[in-house]
């Protein structure tokens, strides 16, 4: 079946863009370290569900409109930046045990993880590129859309779980209070740097 897509190039792009560090991977790793692997699963599912929705919006033309509006991507970047910077501050202040969450703290829900994709500039750029850059014959049709979604979700889900497992492994290693504090400071710095990276022009 001809999907009108360069499947090999699209697959490589999906793998590289999904496994490399970004807002989602940092949040998933932090969740794995803070709450464990299983409680982070809804977060991962939410990321992929939300990103699938972003791909559909890009296919409908929303992504192209965002790229054409001079103010749209700056708004997305600053929204993402503000959330990640708040999270970095929260992690820095957290002196609780890694993996033993405070009573009032919970992993990101499926719905919240999905909604976060709306302000994630990396997600929008991945979606727009996936829909527009790998077509072999003009516009991508419904079959091509389904293929793009399947490839990104099929590759992105295990990539997100790798980051969650990495976080869970860190959780098992860190037992002493000093080590936990060092991890929290390092994680806060990483999240803050990720926040700063979202302000770069797409």
Secondary structure, DSSP 8 states (H G I E B T S, - for coil): ---SB-HHHHHHHHHHHHHS-SHHHHHHHHHHHHH-HHHHHHHHHHHHHHHHHHHHHHHTTHHHHHHHSTTHHHHHHHHHHHHHHHHHHHHHH--S-TTS--TT-----HHHHHHHGGG-HHHHHHHHHHHHTTBSSSS--HHHHHHHHHHHHHHHHHHHHHHHHHHHHHHHH--SHHHHHHHHHHHHHHHHHHHHHTTS--
